[in-house]
Amino acid sequence: MSDGYSITRDGAIIRLTLNRPDKGNMLTLAMAKQIAARIRDVGSDKLVNAIVIRGAGDDFCKGRDPAGAPEGKPTTALEMREALIEPILGLYAAIREAEVPVISGAQGLVNGMGCGVTAMCDVTIAADNARFALPEMRANLPPTLAMLAHLDRIPPKSLLNMVYSTDTIDAERALALGLVSDVVPLVRLDQAIEDLLTKLSGYDRAAVVTCKAYLQKGRETNYATANDLAGNVLSVVLSSR
């Protein structure tokens, strides 16, 4: 058990739980750095097939906790980036760069940085009571970090609408935009996640990591290259059996 979160191993699954329900599971910058480091450690573990991120209590994550800012106010852009920005970018990068899929289960409020985490995850199953928002512009703060997490997840016009309006969208709207993978009744959220994790646990790890790696690489290139890559990576997996 760490400060504000717990991480446990359950066979081929790593379970990471945000444990600040009284604070809406808001993330401090220190938590972001620690969680990123843990994800990087287990994301390449050859005995791990998936990582799941959950939030304890009523809400997945209400965003970044302003009370967790480092002592001493940064005075330059470089100091600002190092102290306030890199921990968040590091967390997003750790999720994206993990070899294995990172799964999130979202319920209740999913705001700001919490919304960014769910967007960056490879699969997000949302309860029907989940509500998503990027509220930073209410304080005249351009949420470029959260936008980064959504950049290739939802359409640009939908992203800018979320940013400029700061409106909350419900789970069904998030599903329509591609922000989440599926929506289930709140009472079925745990079971839906466990069903997926059971399947992931039963697959060969090589097959699991190949799917995530191919999707990332394939989307970054043209069709001809993606065509070759699809054939090459599958040939490698098949020849290794």
VOPAGU-2260 file (C-alpha; in pm, 1 decimal, decimal comma):
REM VOPAGU-2260
SITE   aa  ch    i         X         Y         Z
SITE  MET   A    0       0,0       0,0       0,0
SITE  SER   A    1     143,9     335,4    -104,5
SITE  ASP   A    2      30,5     688,0     -24,0
SITE  GLY   A    3    -297,7     730,9    -208,8
SITE  TYR   A    4    -293,1     410,9    -412,6
SITE  SER   A    5    -231,9      38,4    -389,5
SITE  ILE   A    6     -82,0    -204,9    -638,3
SITE  THR   A    7    -113,7    -581,6    -617,9
SITE  ARG   A    8     -38,9    -877,6    -840,4
SITE  ASP   A    9    -306,7   -1133,2    -921,6
SITE  GLY   A   10    -151,8   -1395,7   -1145,4
SITE  ALA   A   11     -90,0   -1231,7   -1483,8
SITE  ILE   A   12    -284,0    -918,2   -1383,9
SITE  ILE   A   13    -149,7    -611,1   -1204,4
SITE  ARG   A   14    -423,3    -429,2   -1011,9
SITE  LEU   A   15    -367,0     -60,1    -938,9
SITE  THR   A   16    -630,4     109,9    -725,2
SITE  LEU   A   17    -656,8     480,8    -648,1
SITE  ASN   A   18    -735,3     488,6    -277,2
SITE  ARG   A   19    -842,6     842,9    -192,3
SITE  PRO   A   20   -1222,1     806,5    -208,7
SITE  ASP   A   21   -1272,6    1094,7      34,8
SITE  LYS   A   22   -1087,3    1317,5    -213,8
SITE  GLY   A   23   -1254,6    1173,7    -522,0
SITE  ASN   A   24    -929,0     984,6    -589,4
SITE  MET   A   25    -762,2    1304,6    -702,6
SITE  LEU   A   26    -402,7    1249,4    -807,9
SITE  THR   A   27    -116,5    1442,5    -657,0
SITE  LEU   A   28     193,1    1501,7    -867,1
SITE  ALA   A   29     387,8    1272,7    -636,3
SITE  MET   A   30     130,3     998,2    -694,2
SITE  ALA   A   31     153,5    1050,3   -1069,3
SITE  LYS   A   32     532,3    1005,0   -1061,3
SITE  GLN   A   33     513,5     697,4    -839,4
SITE  ILE   A   34     236,8     531,6   -1039,3
SITE  ALA   A   35     420,8     599,6   -1365,2
SITE  ALA   A   36     732,3     432,1   -1225,8
SITE  ARG   A   37     534,1     127,6   -1113,1
SITE  ILE   A   38     360,3      94,9   -1449,0
SITE  ARG   A   39     694,9     113,1   -1626,2
SITE  ASP   A   40     828,2    -163,2   -1400,8
SITE  VAL   A   41     541,3    -405,5   -1448,5
SITE  GLY   A   42     455,2    -306,7   -1806,4
SITE  SER   A   43     751,8    -503,3   -1939,6
SITE  ASP   A   44     727,6    -792,4   -1690,3
SITE  LYS   A   45     720,2   -1112,7   -1897,0
SITE  LEU   A   46     475,1   -1271,7   -1651,6
SITE  VAL   A   47     220,8    -988,8   -1677,3
SITE  ASN   A   48     -54,2    -978,8   -1940,5
SITE  ALA   A   49    -245,4    -666,5   -1835,8
SITE  ILE   A   50    -268,5    -378,1   -1589,4
SITE  VAL   A   51    -603,1    -259,2   -1456,7
SITE  ILE   A   52    -661,0      82,5   -1299,2
SITE  ARG   A   53    -962,3     136,6   -1074,4
SITE  GLY   A   54   -1078,7     408,3    -839,1
SITE  ALA   A   55   -1207,8     322,4    -491,7
SITE  GLY   A   56   -1544,8     458,5    -385,3
SITE  ASP   A   57   -1797,3     656,4    -585,7
SITE  ASP   A   58   -1564,9     827,8    -835,0
SITE  PHE   A   59   -1286,0     709,8   -1061,2
SITE  CYS   A   60   -1078,9    1029,0   -1038,0
SITE  LYS   A   61   -1178,8    1393,2   -1008,2
SITE  GLY   A   62    -847,0    1511,8   -1153,0
SITE  ARG   A   63    -527,7    1657,8   -1012,3
SITE  ASP   A   64    -517,2    1756,2    -647,6
SITE  PRO   A   65    -394,1    2118,4    -629,7
SITE  ALA   A   66    -300,7    2058,5    -267,4
SITE  GLY   A   67     -31,9    1819,7    -385,5
SITE  ALA   A   68     175,6    2084,1    -564,0
SITE  PRO   A   69     547,7    2082,8    -478,3
SITE  GLU   A   70     680,0    2331,2    -225,4
SITE  GLY   A   71     826,5    2648,6    -367,9
SITE  LYS   A   72     680,1    2818,1    -671,2
SITE  PRO   A   73     865,6    2756,9    -999,8
SITE  THR   A   74     980,5    3084,0   -1155,1
SITE  THR   A   75    1087,5    2979,9   -1505,2
SITE  ALA   A   76     924,7    2778,8   -1781,3
SITE  LEU   A   77    1184,5    2504,7   -1739,2
SITE  GLU   A   78    1122,9    2485,3   -1365,5
SITE  MET   A   79     747,2    2484,3   -1427,1
SITE  ARG   A   80     776,3    2197,6   -1672,4
SITE  GLU   A   81     998,0    1992,4   -1444,2
SITE  ALA   A   82     790,6    2044,6   -1129,3
SITE  LEU   A   83     431,8    2053,5   -1253,2
SITE  ILE   A   84     413,6    1912,2   -1603,6
SITE  GLU   A   85     658,2    1622,7   -1635,5
SITE  PRO   A   86     485,1    1408,6   -1367,9
SITE  ILE   A   87     161,2    1418,3   -1567,9
SITE  LEU   A   88     328,3    1363,2   -1904,0
SITE  GLY   A   89     524,6    1079,2   -1747,4
SITE  LEU   A   90     209,4     904,5   -1629,2
SITE  TYR   A   91      43,9     930,8   -1969,7
SITE  ALA   A   92     360,5     804,4   -2138,8
SITE  ALA   A   93     392,6     509,7   -1899,6
SITE  ILE   A   94      39,1     394,6   -1981,2
SITE  ARG   A   95      88,3     433,6   -2353,7
SITE  GLU   A   96     433,5     273,0   -2360,3
SITE  ALA   A   97     353,4     -25,5   -2138,5
SITE  GLU   A   98     397,4    -340,6   -2343,2
SITE  VAL   A   99      76,6    -488,6   -2205,1
SITE  PRO   A  100    -269,1    -331,4   -2231,7
SITE  VAL   A  101    -376,2     -97,3   -1954,9
SITE  ILE   A  102    -745,5    -133,7   -1871,6
SITE  SER   A  103    -951,5     115,1   -1671,3
SITE  GLY   A  104   -1291,8      84,0   -1511,4
SITE  ALA   A  105   -1460,5     421,4   -1462,6
SITE  GLN   A  106   -1750,3     519,1   -1241,2
SITE  GLY   A  107   -1883,2     848,1   -1111,2
SITE  LEU   A  108   -1683,3    1161,1   -1185,5
SITE  VAL   A  109   -1391,9    1140,2   -1428,7
SITE  ASN   A  110   -1246,4    1490,0   -1456,7
SITE  GLY   A  111    -933,2    1655,6   -1592,7
SITE  MET   A  112    -632,4    1434,8   -1534,7
SITE  GLY   A  113    -865,7    1146,7   -1449,1
SITE  CYS   A  114   -1029,2    1187,4   -1788,6
SITE  GLY   A  115    -682,3    1190,9   -1943,6
SITE  VAL   A  116    -591,8     863,5   -1774,1
SITE  THR   A  117    -904,5     687,9   -1901,7
SITE  ALA   A  118    -842,8     826,5   -2250,1
SITE  MET   A  119    -483,4     705,4   -2251,9
SITE  CYS   A  120    -578,0     354,7   -2134,5
SITE  ASP   A  121    -607,4      92,5   -2406,8
SITE  VAL   A  122    -954,9     -19,1   -2298,2
SITE  THR   A  123   -1197,9     166,8   -2072,4
SITE  ILE   A  124   -1519,0      12,7   -1946,9
SITE  ALA   A  125   -1747,9     275,7   -1798,1
SITE  ALA   A  126   -2038,9     241,3   -1560,6
SITE  ASP   A  127   -2360,2     404,1   -1674,8
SITE  ASN   A  128   -2320,8     666,7   -1401,6
SITE  ALA   A  129   -1977,5     781,7   -1525,0
SITE  ARG   A  130   -1944,4    1148,8   -1613,5
SITE  PHE   A  131   -1646,0    1292,0   -1803,5
SITE  ALA   A  132   -1523,0    1652,3   -1818,9
SITE  LEU   A  133   -1222,6    1869,6   -1898,5
SITE  PRO   A  134   -1296,4    2171,0   -1674,0
SITE  GLU   A  135    -959,3    2347,7   -1683,2
SITE  MET   A  136   -1067,5    2639,8   -1902,8
SITE  ARG   A  137   -1294,6    2758,5   -1622,6
SITE  ALA   A  138    -969,0    2879,9   -1465,3
SITE  ASN   A  139    -830,5    3000,2   -1802,1
SITE  LEU   A  140    -591,3    2707,2   -1805,7
SITE  PRO   A  141    -547,8    2548,2   -2150,6
SITE  PRO   A  142    -559,3    2172,0   -2079,7
SITE  THR   A  143    -296,4    2074,7   -2334,5
SITE  LEU   A  144    -181,3    1776,9   -2128,1
SITE  ALA   A  145    -530,0    1628,2   -2106,5
SITE  MET   A  146    -577,0    1711,4   -2474,7
SITE  LEU   A  147    -263,4    1509,4   -2551,3
SITE  ALA   A  148    -421,2    1205,6   -2386,9
SITE  HIS   A  149    -730,9    1243,2   -2605,3
SITE  LEU   A  150    -546,7    1340,1   -2923,6
SITE  ASP   A  151    -590,5    1014,3   -3115,3
SITE  ARG   A  152    -885,7     887,6   -2913,5
SITE  ILE   A  153   -1172,8    1118,5   -3007,5
SITE  PRO   A  154   -1246,2    1347,8   -3304,6
SITE  PRO   A  155   -1081,5    1692,5   -3294,3
SITE  LYS   A  156   -1409,7    1884,0   -3298,7
SITE  SER   A  157   -1542,0    1677,9   -3009,5
SITE  LEU   A  158   -1221,7    1735,0   -2814,3
SITE  LEU   A  159   -1228,4    2110,5   -2862,0
SITE  ASN   A  160   -1594,4    2118,3   -2766,5
SITE  MET   A  161   -1515,7    1940,3   -2439,7
SITE  VAL   A  162   -1227,9    2181,6   -2376,8
SITE  TYR   A  163   -1407,3    2507,2   -2460,9
SITE  SER   A  164   -1749,6    2423,1   -2320,0
SITE  THR   A  165   -1611,7    2249,2   -2007,1
SITE  ASP   A  166   -1942,9    2061,6   -2012,1
SITE  THR   A  167   -1979,0    1718,8   -1857,1
SITE  ILE   A  168   -2066,9    1433,8   -2091,5
SITE  ASP   A  169   -2233,3    1112,0   -1984,5
SITE  ALA   A  170   -2108,5     759,3   -2043,9
SITE  GLU   A  171   -2318,2     701,4   -2354,7
SITE  ARG   A  172   -2183,7    1019,5   -2515,8
SITE  ALA   A  173   -1829,8     915,7   -2420,9
SITE  LEU   A  174   -1892,9     580,4   -2588,9
SITE  ALA   A  175   -2022,2     749,2   -2905,0
SITE  LEU   A  176   -1707,8     964,3   -2920,5
SITE  GLY   A  177   -1473,5     669,3   -2868,3
SITE  LEU   A  178   -1352,0     789,5   -2529,1
SITE  VAL   A  179   -1464,6     463,4   -2368,1
SITE  SER   A  180   -1486,6     110,4   -2503,7
SITE  ASP   A  181   -1812,1      -5,6   -2345,9
SITE  VAL   A  182   -2080,4     106,7   -2102,0
SITE  VAL   A  183   -2242,5    -126,3   -1850,1
SITE  PRO   A  184   -2476,9     -78,5   -1553,7
SITE  LEU   A  185   -2288,3      23,7   -1240,0
SITE  VAL   A  186   -2381,3    -302,0   -1068,5
SITE  ARG   A  187   -2212,9    -494,2   -1352,2
SITE  LEU   A  188   -1894,4    -287,1   -1379,3
SITE  ASP   A  189   -1678,7    -514,2   -1163,2
SITE  GLN   A  190   -1794,1    -827,4   -1342,3
SITE  ALA   A  191   -1746,7    -679,1   -1688,5
SITE  ILE   A  192   -1388,6    -586,0   -1603,3
SITE  GLU   A  193   -1317,0    -925,4   -1448,0
SITE  ASP   A  194   -1455,4   -1102,7   -1755,4
SITE  LEU   A  195   -1211,2    -913,5   -1977,1
SITE  LEU   A  196    -919,2    -969,1   -1740,7
SITE  THR   A  197    -992,7   -1342,1   -1729,2
SITE  LYS   A  198    -967,9   -1356,6   -2107,9
SITE  LEU   A  199    -646,8   -1152,9   -2110,9
SITE  SER   A  200    -494,3   -1380,1   -1846,6
SITE  GLY   A  201    -559,9   -1683,1   -2064,3
SITE  TYR   A  202    -393,5   -1551,0   -2379,7
SITE  ASP   A  203     -27,3   -1596,7   -2464,2
SITE  ARG   A  204     155,1   -1280,0   -2363,5
SITE  ALA   A  205     321,1   -1255,9   -2705,0
SITE  ALA   A  206     -19,1   -1235,9   -2871,1
SITE  VAL   A  207    -141,5    -974,9   -2622,6
SITE  VAL   A  208     153,6    -739,5   -2659,7
SITE  THR   A  209     160,2    -781,1   -3038,2
SITE  CYS   A  210    -197,2    -651,5   -3067,6
SITE  LYS   A  211    -119,8    -333,8   -2871,8
SITE  ALA   A  212     212,2    -273,7   -3046,2
SITE  TYR   A  213      64,2    -325,1   -3391,6
SITE  LEU   A  214    -228,2     -90,6   -3331,5
SITE  GLN   A  215       6,0     186,0   -3219,0
SITE  LYS   A  216     252,6     141,1   -3503,5
SITE  GLY   A  217      -8,4      74,4   -3768,6
SITE  ARG   A  218    -197,5     395,6   -3695,2
SITE  GLU   A  219     118,8     601,4   -3724,7
SITE  THR   A  220     199,8     497,5   -4080,0
SITE  ASN   A  221      47,0     465,5   -4426,2
SITE  TYR   A  222    -157,2     166,7   -4538,6
SITE  ALA   A  223     118,2      -1,6   -4738,3
SITE  THR   A  224     356,9       4,4   -4443,5
SITE  ALA   A  225      81,0    -104,6   -4204,8
SITE  ASN   A  226       7,0    -391,8   -4445,7
SITE  ASP   A  227     366,0    -512,5   -4436,0
SITE  LEU   A  228     388,4    -467,9   -4061,2
SITE  ALA   A  229      71,8    -673,1   -4003,5
SITE  GLY   A  230     216,1    -962,7   -4198,3
SITE  ASN   A  231     561,9    -937,0   -4047,1
SITE  VAL   A  232     462,8    -925,6   -3682,3
SITE  LEU   A  233     217,9   -1213,7   -3720,5
SITE  SER   A  234     483,8   -1419,2   -3898,7
SITE  VAL   A  235     724,1   -1359,9   -3610,3
SITE  VAL   A  236     465,8   -1464,9   -3351,0
SITE  LEU   A  237     369,2   -1777,6   -3543,9
SITE  SER   A  238     729,6   -1879,7   -3604,0
SITE  SER   A  239     812,2   -1849,1   -3232,9
SITE  ARG   A  240     556,4   -2110,7   -3129,1
